[in-house]
């Protein structure tokens, strides 16, 4: 939406304030290519006059975890699990510090 920058900033602020109680997961929109298509790039450019803020956000997105396991019982992720993934060790071994590929386990 038109307040995505503020929303993401609030979520990051909540993570800083409540670091042990807030977990932020990376979804498919936390990707440079996708958020250029769906307006996050345009919003950043319109509000700040260049793409620097957008680059900072997308750099941070690369560090967000793809999944979370709560109390060894509740598995959380955005969108769904690739059929190529058969166990948690495969997820742990993924190099998440990259743009999301079009195919494969990520």
The first five atom37 places (N, CA, C, CB, O) and aatype in JSON, in Angstrom:
{
  "aatype": [20, 20, 20, 20, 20, 20, 20, 20, 20, 20, 20, 20, 20, 20, 20, 20, 20, 20, 20, 20, 20, 20, 20, 20, 20, 20, 20, 20, 20, 20, 20, 20, 20, 20, 20, 20, 20, 20, 20, 20, 20, 20, 20, 20, 20, 20, 20, 20, 20, 20, 20, 20, 20, 20, 20, 20, 20, 20, 20, 20, 20, 20, 20, 20, 20, 20, 20, 20, 20, 20, 20, 20, 20, 20, 20, 20, 20, 20, 20, 20, 20, 20, 20, 20, 20, 20, 20, 20, 20, 20, 20, 20, 20, 20, 20, 20, 20, 20, 20, 20, 20, 20, 20, 20, 20, 20],
  "atom_mask": [
    [1, 1, 1, 1, 1],
    [1, 1, 1, 1, 1],
    [1, 1, 1, 1, 1],
    [1, 1, 1, 1, 1],
    [1, 1, 1, 1, 1],
    [1, 1, 1, 1, 1],
    [1, 1, 1, 1, 1],
    [1, 1, 1, 1, 1],
    [1, 1, 1, 1, 1],
    [1, 1, 1, 1, 1],
    [1, 1, 1, 1, 1],
    [1, 1, 1, 1, 1],
    [1, 1, 1, 1, 1],
    [1, 1, 1, 1, 1],
    [1, 1, 1, 1, 1],
    [1, 1, 1, 1, 1],
    [1, 1, 1, 1, 1],
    [1, 1, 1, 1, 1],
    [1, 1, 1, 1, 1],
    [1, 1, 1, 1, 1],
    [1, 1, 1, 1, 1],
    [1, 1, 1, 1, 1],
    [1, 1, 1, 1, 1],
    [1, 1, 1, 1, 1],
    [1, 1, 1, 1, 1],
    [1, 1, 1, 1, 1],
    [1, 1, 1, 1, 1],
    [1, 1, 1, 1, 1],
    [1, 1, 1, 1, 1],
    [1, 1, 1, 1, 1],
    [1, 1, 1, 1, 1],
    [1, 1, 1, 1, 1],
    [1, 1, 1, 1, 1],
    [1, 1, 1, 1, 1],
    [1, 1, 1, 1, 1],
    [1, 1, 1, 1, 1],
    [1, 1, 1, 1, 1],
    [1, 1, 1, 1, 1],
    [1, 1, 1, 1, 1],
    [1, 1, 1, 1, 1],
    [1, 1, 1, 1, 1],
    [1, 1, 1, 1, 1],
    [1, 1, 1, 1, 1],
    [1, 1, 1, 1, 1],
    [1, 1, 1, 1, 1],
    [1, 1, 1, 1, 1],
    [1, 1, 1, 1, 1],
    [1, 1, 1, 1, 1],
    [1, 1, 1, 1, 1],
    [1, 1, 1, 1, 1],
    [1, 1, 1, 1, 1],
    [1, 1, 1, 1, 1],
    [1, 1, 1, 1, 1],
    [1, 1, 1, 1, 1],
    [1, 1, 1, 1, 1],
    [1, 1, 1, 1, 1],
    [1, 1, 1, 1, 1],
    [1, 1, 1, 1, 1],
    [1, 1, 1, 1, 1],
    [1, 1, 1, 1, 1],
    [1, 1, 1, 1, 1],
    [1, 1, 1, 1, 1],
    [1, 1, 1, 1, 1],
    [1, 1, 1, 1, 1],
    [1, 1, 1, 1, 1],
    [1, 1, 1, 1, 1],
    [1, 1, 1, 1, 1],
    [1, 1, 1, 1, 1],
    [1, 1, 1, 1, 1],
    [1, 1, 1, 1, 1],
    [1, 1, 1, 1, 1],
    [1, 1, 1, 1, 1],
    [1, 1, 1, 1, 1],
    [1, 1, 1, 1, 1],
    [1, 1, 1, 1, 1],
    [1, 1, 1, 1, 1],
    [1, 1, 1, 1, 1],
    [1, 1, 1, 1, 1],
    [1, 1, 1, 1, 1],
    [1, 1, 1, 1, 1],
    [1, 1, 1, 1, 1],
    [1, 1, 1, 1, 1],
    [1, 1, 1, 1, 1],
    [1, 1, 1, 1, 1],
    [1, 1, 1, 1, 1],
    [1, 1, 1, 1, 1],
    [1, 1, 1, 1, 1],
    [1, 1, 1, 1, 1],
    [1, 1, 1, 1, 1],
    [1, 1, 1, 1, 1],
    [1, 1, 1, 1, 1],
    [1, 1, 1, 1, 1],
    [1, 1, 1, 1, 1],
    [1, 1, 1, 1, 1],
    [1, 1, 1, 1, 1],
    [1, 1, 1, 1, 1],
    [1, 1, 1, 1, 1],
    [1, 1, 1, 1, 1],
    [1, 1, 1, 1, 1],
    [1, 1, 1, 1, 1],
    [1, 1, 1, 1, 1],
    [1, 1, 1, 1, 1],
    [1, 1, 1, 1, 1],
    [1, 1, 1, 1, 1],
    [1, 1, 1, 1, 1],
    [1, 1, 1, 1, 1]
  ],
  "atom_positions": [
    [[0.81, -1.19, 0.0], [0.0, 0.0, 0.0], [0.85, 1.25, 0.0], [-0.92, 0.0, 1.18], [2.07, 1.18, -0.12]],
    [[0.22, 2.37, 0.14], [0.92, 3.65, 0.05], [1.73, 3.98, 1.3], [-0.07, 4.76, -0.21], [2.48, 4.96, 1.3]],
    [[1.59, 3.2, 2.35], [2.36, 3.42, 3.58], [3.27, 2.24, 3.91], [1.41, 3.68, 4.75], [3.49, 1.93, 5.07]],
    [[3.77, 1.59, 2.89], [4.63, 0.42, 3.11], [5.92, 0.78, 3.84], [4.96, -0.24, 1.79], [6.37, 0.03, 4.7]],
    [[6.52, 1.92, 3.49], [7.75, 2.34, 4.16], [7.51, 2.49, 5.66], [8.28, 3.67, 3.56], [8.3, 2.01, 6.47]],
    [[6.43, 3.16, 6.01], [6.11, 3.36, 7.42], [5.78, 2.04, 8.11], [4.93, 4.33, 7.56], [6.16, 1.82, 9.26]],
    [[5.08, 1.16, 7.41], [4.71, -0.13, 7.98], [5.95, -0.98, 8.26], [3.76, -0.87, 7.04], [6.09, -1.54, 9.34]],
    [[6.83, -1.07, 7.28], [8.06, -1.85, 7.47], [8.92, -1.22, 8.56], [8.86, -1.94, 6.14], [9.52, -1.94, 9.37]],
    [[9.0, 0.1, 8.59], [9.77, 0.78, 9.63], [9.2, 0.48, 11.02], [9.78, 2.3, 9.39], [9.96, 0.26, 11.97]],
    [[7.89, 0.47, 11.13], [7.25, 0.14, 12.41], [7.57, -1.3, 12.82], [5.73, 0.34, 12.32], [7.89, -1.56, 13.97]],
    [[7.48, -2.21, 11.88], [7.77, -3.62, 12.18], [9.22, -3.77, 12.63], [7.49, -4.51, 10.95], [9.5, -4.49, 13.59]],
    [[10.14, -3.11, 11.94], [11.55, -3.17, 12.35], [11.74, -2.55, 13.73], [12.44, -2.44, 11.32], [12.52, -3.06, 14.54]],
    [[11.04, -1.47, 14.01], [11.13, -0.82, 15.33], [10.61, -1.74, 16.42], [10.34, 0.5, 15.33], [11.19, -1.82, 17.51]],
    [[9.51, -2.44, 16.14], [8.98, -3.4, 17.11], [9.96, -4.53, 17.37], [7.64, -3.97, 16.61], [10.09, -5.01, 18.5]],
    [[10.65, -4.96, 16.33], [11.67, -6.0, 16.49], [12.8, -5.52, 17.39], [12.22, -6.43, 15.12], [13.27, -6.26, 18.25]],
    [[13.23, -4.28, 17.19], [14.3, -3.72, 18.03], [13.83, -3.61, 19.48], [14.75, -2.34, 17.51], [14.55, -3.97, 20.41]],
    [[12.62, -3.12, 19.67], [12.09, -2.9, 21.03], [11.77, -4.2, 21.75], [10.83, -2.04, 20.95], [12.0, -4.33, 22.95]],
    [[11.24, -5.16, 21.02], [10.81, -6.43, 21.61], [11.54, -7.59, 20.92], [9.27, -6.61, 21.49], [10.9, -8.51, 20.4]],
    [[12.86, -7.55, 20.94], [13.67, -8.48, 20.14], [13.38, -9.95, 20.4], [15.11, -8.22, 20.4], [13.49, -10.77, 19.49]],
    [[13.01, -10.3, 21.61], [12.74, -11.7, 21.92], [11.28, -12.09, 21.71], [13.13, -11.99, 23.33], [10.92, -13.26, 21.86]],
    [[10.45, -11.13, 21.36], [9.01, -11.42, 21.22], [8.49, -11.22, 19.8], [8.22, -10.55, 22.17], [7.37, -11.62, 19.49]],
    [[9.29, -10.6, 18.95], [8.88, -10.34, 17.56], [9.85, -11.05, 16.62], [8.84, -8.8, 17.26], [11.06, -10.91, 16.74]],
    [[9.29, -11.8, 15.7], [10.08, -12.45, 14.66], [9.55, -11.99, 13.31], [10.04, -14.01, 14.78], [8.34, -12.03, 13.07]],
    [[10.44, -11.56, 12.46], [10.06, -11.1, 11.12], [10.56, -12.13, 10.13], [10.64, -9.67, 10.8], [11.74, -12.46, 10.1]],
    [[9.66, -12.65, 9.31], [10.04, -13.62, 8.3], [10.07, -12.98, 6.93], [9.08, -14.82, 8.31], [9.31, -12.05, 6.64]],
    [[10.93, -13.48, 6.1], [11.05, -12.99, 4.73], [10.04, -13.73, 3.84], [12.49, -13.18, 4.19], [9.96, -14.96, 3.85]],
    [[9.3, -12.95, 3.08], [8.36, -13.52, 2.12], [8.79, -13.21, 0.7], [6.95, -13.0, 2.37], [9.87, -12.64, 0.49]],
    [[7.98, -13.56, -0.25], [8.35, -13.35, -1.65], [8.39, -11.88, -2.06], [7.39, -14.08, -2.55], [9.05, -11.54, -3.04]],
    [[7.72, -11.01, -1.33], [7.76, -9.59, -1.67], [9.0, -8.9, -1.12], [6.52, -8.89, -1.15], [9.29, -7.76, -1.49]],
    [[9.74, -9.56, -0.25], [10.98, -9.01, 0.28], [12.12, -9.4, -0.67], [11.26, -9.52, 1.73], [13.11, -10.01, -0.28]],
    [[11.94, -9.03, -1.89], [12.82, -9.36, -3.0], [12.86, -8.14, -3.92], [12.34, -10.65, -3.77], [11.81, -7.56, -4.22]],
    [[14.03, -7.76, -4.38], [14.16, -6.54, -5.2], [13.25, -6.56, -6.43], [15.61, -6.37, -5.64], [12.54, -5.6, -6.71]],
    [[13.29, -7.66, -7.15], [12.5, -7.75, -8.39], [11.01, -7.62, -8.12], [12.79, -9.08, -9.11], [10.3, -6.88, -8.81]],
    [[10.53, -8.33, -7.12], [9.09, -8.33, -6.82], [8.64, -6.99, -6.27], [8.76, -9.44, -5.83], [7.6, -6.47, -6.69]],
    [[9.39, -6.42, -5.32], [8.88, -5.17, -4.76], [9.07, -3.98, -5.69], [9.55, -4.89, -3.44], [8.51, -2.91, -5.44]],
    [[9.85, -4.15, -6.75], [9.85, -3.12, -7.81], [8.54, -3.19, -8.59], [11.08, -3.32, -8.77], [7.97, -2.16, -8.95]],
    [[8.07, -4.39, -8.83], [6.83, -4.58, -9.59], [5.62, -4.1, -8.8], [6.66, -6.06, -9.97], [4.73, -3.47, -9.36]],
    [[5.58, -4.4, -7.5], [4.39, -4.14, -6.7], [4.4, -2.81, -5.94], [4.21, -5.23, -5.73], [3.56, -2.6, -5.07]],
    [[5.33, -1.92, -6.26], [5.21, -0.55, -5.78], [6.1, -0.09, -4.65], [3.89, -0.35, -5.38], [6.14, 1.11, -4.37]],
    [[6.81, -0.99, -3.98], [7.65, -0.54, -2.86], [8.78, 0.36, -3.35], [8.21, -1.74, -2.1], [9.1, 1.36, -2.72]],
    [[9.38, 0.0, -4.46], [10.44, 0.83, -5.06], [9.89, 2.21, -5.39], [11.01, 0.16, -6.33], [10.49, 3.23, -5.04]],
    [[8.75, 2.24, -6.06], [8.14, 3.52, -6.46], [7.8, 4.38, -5.24], [6.87, 3.28, -7.28], [8.01, 5.59, -5.25]],
    [[7.29, 3.75, -4.19], [6.96, 4.5, -2.98], [8.21, 5.11, -2.36], [6.26, 3.59, -1.96], [8.21, 6.28, -1.99]],
    [[9.27, 4.33, -2.26], [10.53, 4.85, -1.7], [11.07, 5.99, -2.56], [11.59, 3.73, -1.6], [11.51, 7.02, -2.03]],
    [[11.04, 5.81, -3.86], [11.56, 6.84, -4.77], [10.74, 8.12, -4.67], [11.57, 6.32, -6.23], [11.29, 9.22, -4.64]],
    [[9.43, 7.96, -4.61], [8.55, 9.13, -4.52], [8.76, 9.88, -3.2], [7.08, 8.7, -4.64], [8.78, 11.11, -3.19]],
    [[8.91, 9.16, -2.11], [9.04, 9.8, -0.8], [10.43, 10.38, -0.54], [8.72, 8.81, 0.29], [10.56, 11.37, 0.18]],
    [[11.47, 9.78, -1.13], [12.84, 10.18, -0.8], [13.63, 10.71, -1.99], [13.56, 9.03, -0.22], [14.75, 11.19, -1.81]],
    [[13.07, 10.65, -3.2], [13.71, 11.27, -4.35], [14.85, 10.5, -4.98], [14.2, 12.58, -3.98], [15.45, 10.96, -5.95]],
    [[15.15, 9.33, -4.45], [16.16, 8.46, -5.04], [15.91, 7.03, -4.55], [17.63, 8.94, -4.68], [14.96, 6.78, -3.81]],
    [[16.76, 6.12, -4.96], [16.52, 4.72, -4.59], [17.32, 4.26, -3.38], [16.84, 3.83, -5.76], [17.31, 3.07, -3.06]],
    [[18.01, 5.16, -2.7], [18.87, 4.76, -1.58], [18.1, 4.07, -0.46], [19.57, 5.98, -1.02], [18.52, 3.02, 0.02]],
    [[16.97, 4.63, -0.04], [16.19, 4.03, 1.05], [15.71, 2.64, 0.63], [14.97, 4.93, 1.42], [15.75, 1.7, 1.42]],
    [[15.26, 2.52, -0.61], [14.83, 1.22, -1.13], [15.98, 0.22, -1.07], [14.31, 1.36, -2.58], [15.77, -0.93, -0.68]],
    [[17.17, 0.64, -1.44], [18.33, -0.26, -1.39], [18.62, -0.7, 0.04], [19.57, 0.43, -2.0], [18.93, -1.87, 0.28]],
    [[18.54, 0.23, 0.99], [18.78, -0.12, 2.39], [17.76, -1.16, 2.87], [18.72, 1.13, 3.28], [18.13, -2.15, 3.51]],
    [[16.5, -0.92, 2.57], [15.47, -1.89, 2.97], [15.73, -3.25, 2.33], [14.07, -1.38, 2.57], [15.7, -4.27, 3.02]],
    [[15.99, -3.27, 1.05], [16.18, -4.56, 0.37], [17.45, -5.26, 0.84], [16.22, -4.37, -1.14], [17.52, -6.49, 0.82]],
    [[18.45, -4.5, 1.26], [19.64, -5.13, 1.87], [19.26, -5.82, 3.18], [20.74, -4.07, 2.12], [19.7, -6.94, 3.44]],
    [[18.44, -5.16, 3.99], [18.0, -5.76, 5.26], [17.15, -6.99, 5.0], [17.2, -4.73, 6.1], [17.27, -7.99, 5.71]],
    [[16.3, -6.95, 3.99], [15.43, -8.09, 3.68], [16.24, -9.37, 3.47], [14.6, -7.79, 2.42], [15.78, -10.46, 3.81]],
    [[17.45, -9.24, 2.91], [18.28, -10.42, 2.66], [18.65, -11.16, 3.94], [19.55, -10.01, 1.93], [18.95, -12.35, 3.92]],
    [[18.62, -10.45, 5.06], [19.01, -11.05, 6.34], [17.83, -11.63, 7.13], [19.71, -10.03, 7.18], [18.03, -12.27, 8.16]],
    [[16.63, -11.41, 6.65], [15.47, -11.95, 7.36], [15.42, -13.47, 7.21], [14.16, -11.32, 6.83], [15.72, -14.0, 6.14]],
    [[15.06, -14.17, 8.28], [14.93, -15.62, 8.17], [13.76, -16.01, 7.27], [14.76, -16.25, 9.56], [12.76, -15.3, 7.17]],
    [[13.9, -17.15, 6.63], [12.84, -17.66, 5.75], [11.77, -18.4, 6.54], [13.44, -18.58, 4.69], [10.61, -18.44, 6.14]],
    [[12.17, -18.99, 7.66], [11.26, -19.79, 8.47], [11.52, -19.55, 9.95], [11.4, -21.29, 8.13], [12.54, -18.98, 10.34]],
    [[10.58, -20.0, 10.76], [10.76, -19.99, 12.21], [10.13, -21.26, 12.77], [10.12, -18.7, 12.86], [9.11, -21.74, 12.27]],
    [[10.74, -21.77, 13.79], [10.21, -22.94, 14.49], [9.97, -22.53, 15.93], [11.2, -24.17, 14.39], [10.91, -22.2, 16.66]],
    [[8.72, -22.54, 16.34], [8.34, -22.09, 17.67], [8.16, -23.29, 18.59], [7.04, -21.25, 17.62], [7.35, -24.18, 18.33]],
    [[8.95, -23.3, 19.66], [8.9, -24.36, 20.67], [8.95, -25.76, 20.06], [7.65, -24.21, 21.51], [8.29, -26.69, 20.54]],
    [[9.72, -25.9, 19.0], [9.92, -27.18, 18.32], [8.62, -27.81, 17.82], [10.61, -28.15, 19.24], [8.58, -29.01, 17.54]],
    [[7.56, -27.02, 17.72], [6.27, -27.58, 17.32], [5.59, -26.83, 16.19], [5.37, -27.61, 18.49], [4.93, -27.46, 15.35]],
    [[5.72, -25.53, 16.15], [4.99, -24.73, 15.18], [5.96, -24.19, 14.13], [4.23, -23.56, 15.87], [6.84, -23.39, 14.44]],
    [[5.79, -24.64, 12.89], [6.65, -24.26, 11.79], [6.0, -23.11, 11.02], [6.93, -25.46, 10.85], [4.87, -23.25, 10.55]],
    [[6.7, -21.99, 10.89], [6.14, -20.79, 10.26], [6.95, -20.41, 9.03], [6.11, -19.61, 11.26], [8.18, -20.46, 9.04]],
    [[6.25, -20.03, 7.98], [6.87, -19.52, 6.76], [5.83, -18.81, 5.93], [7.54, -20.66, 5.96], [4.63, -18.94, 6.18]],
    [[6.29, -18.07, 4.94], [5.38, -17.34, 4.07], [5.15, -18.14, 2.8], [5.95, -15.93, 3.74], [6.11, -18.56, 2.14]],
    [[3.91, -18.36, 2.45], [3.57, -18.86, 1.13], [3.5, -20.37, 0.96], [4.51, -18.36, 0.19], [2.6, -20.86, 0.29]],
    [[4.4, -21.1, 1.54], [4.4, -22.53, 1.36], [5.8, -23.09, 1.26], [3.61, -22.9, 0.14], [6.78, -22.35, 1.22]],
    [[5.87, -24.38, 1.24], [7.15, -25.08, 1.25], [7.37, -25.75, -0.1], [7.19, -26.11, 2.38], [6.46, -26.37, -0.65]],
    [[8.57, -25.63, -0.62], [8.93, -26.26, -1.88], [8.89, -27.78, -1.73], [10.33, -25.8, -2.35], [9.26, -28.31, -0.69]],
    [[8.43, -28.47, -2.77], [8.46, -29.94, -2.73], [9.89, -30.48, -2.65], [7.76, -30.51, -3.96], [10.09, -31.64, -2.29]],
    [[10.87, -29.65, -2.97], [12.28, -30.07, -2.9], [12.78, -30.17, -1.46], [13.15, -29.1, -3.69], [13.82, -30.78, -1.22]],
    [[12.07, -29.58, -0.52], [12.47, -29.59, 0.88], [11.81, -30.76, 1.59], [12.1, -28.25, 1.58], [10.58, -30.9, 1.58]],
    [[12.62, -31.6, 2.2], [12.1, -32.78, 2.9], [12.32, -32.74, 4.4], [12.74, -34.01, 2.34], [11.68, -33.49, 5.14]],
    [[13.23, -31.86, 4.87], [13.49, -31.81, 6.31], [14.05, -30.44, 6.71], [14.46, -32.93, 6.72], [14.43, -29.64, 5.86]],
    [[14.1, -30.2, 8.0], [14.57, -28.91, 8.52], [16.04, -28.65, 8.23], [14.33, -28.83, 10.0], [16.44, -27.5, 8.05]],
    [[16.85, -29.7, 8.18], [18.27, -29.51, 7.87], [18.46, -28.92, 6.48], [19.02, -30.84, 7.98], [19.39, -28.13, 6.27]],
    [[17.62, -29.28, 5.53], [17.71, -28.7, 4.19], [17.4, -27.21, 4.24], [16.74, -29.42, 3.23], [18.03, -26.42, 3.54]],
    [[16.44, -26.83, 5.05], [16.11, -25.41, 5.2], [17.27, -24.67, 5.85], [14.82, -25.23, 6.04], [17.64, -23.58, 5.41]],
    [[17.83, -25.25, 6.88], [18.96, -24.61, 7.58], [20.16, -24.42, 6.66], [19.37, -25.44, 8.8], [20.94, -23.49, 6.85]],
    [[20.32, -25.29, 5.68], [21.48, -25.22, 4.79], [21.3, -24.25, 3.62], [21.79, -26.59, 4.26], [22.25, -23.99, 2.88]],
    [[20.1, -23.71, 3.45], [19.87, -22.77, 2.35], [20.66, -21.48, 2.56], [18.37, -22.45, 2.23], [20.78, -20.99, 3.69]],
    [[21.19, -20.94, 1.48], [21.84, -19.63, 1.53], [20.75, -18.58, 1.34], [22.97, -19.49, 0.44], [20.39, -18.27, 0.21]],
    [[20.24, -18.05, 2.43], [19.14, -17.09, 2.35], [19.63, -15.68, 2.03], [18.37, -17.07, 3.65], [18.82, -14.8, 1.74]],
    [[20.95, -15.45, 2.07], [21.51, -14.12, 1.85], [21.66, -13.83, 0.36], [22.87, -13.98, 2.56], [22.73, -13.46, -0.11]],
    [[20.58, -14.01, -0.36], [20.55, -13.79, -1.8], [19.13, -13.43, -2.21], [21.06, -15.04, -2.58], [18.18, -13.64, -1.46]],
    [[19.01, -12.91, -3.41], [17.67, -12.66, -3.94], [16.97, -14.0, -4.13], [17.74, -11.87, -5.28], [17.61, -15.02, -4.42]],
    [[15.67, -14.0, -3.97], [14.91, -15.24, -4.12], [14.91, -15.67, -5.57], [13.46, -15.05, -3.61], [14.53, -14.9, -6.45]],
    [[15.33, -16.91, -5.83], [15.34, -17.4, -7.21], [13.92, -17.73, -7.69], [16.24, -18.65, -7.33], [13.0, -17.87, -6.89]],
    [[13.78, -17.85, -8.99], [12.47, -18.19, -9.57], [12.13, -19.66, -9.37], [12.46, -17.85, -11.06], [10.96, -20.04, -9.38]],
    [[13.15, -20.49, -9.2], [12.94, -21.93, -9.03], [13.81, -22.44, -7.9], [13.25, -22.69, -10.34], [14.75, -21.77, -7.47]],
    [[13.49, -23.63, -7.44], [14.32, -24.27, -6.43], [13.71, -24.21, -5.05], [15.67, -23.63, -6.4], [12.57, -23.76, -4.88]],
    [[14.45, -24.67, -4.06], [13.91, -24.8, -2.71], [13.57, -23.49, -2.03], [14.87, -25.54, -1.88], [12.75, -23.48, -1.11]],
    [[14.17, -22.38, -2.43], [13.82, -21.1, -1.81], [12.6, -20.54, -2.49], [14.99, -20.1, -1.89], [12.14, -19.46, -2.12]]
  ]
}
